[in-house]
């Protein structure tokens, strides 16, 4: 299987899991915002700023809007998933499991 397709499947599954977590506990949105803030403080201005800005704006619209945009099956969603702060909501063990599943499918 194409490596990029495996990565795309992994990221899509990870984001579906993160959205489930946010639905179960919307307070998790604060963790995601904190991650964005850490990236900005650590990295300064980068080419990814426009996507980080979009993440920040999407989070103000709520979980439904976030899911609609980030879990879509289009190129823009794939780019957003590749610069995503929701990794703070997923454990290393869950990441490993999702990656194995993406490689199998």
Secondary structure, 3 states (H helix, E strand, C coil): CCHHHHHHHHHHHHHHHHHHHHHHCCCHHHHHHHHHHHHHHHHCCCCCHHHHHHHHHHHHHCHHHHHHHHCCCCHHHHHHHHCCCHHHHCCHHHHHHHHHHHHHC
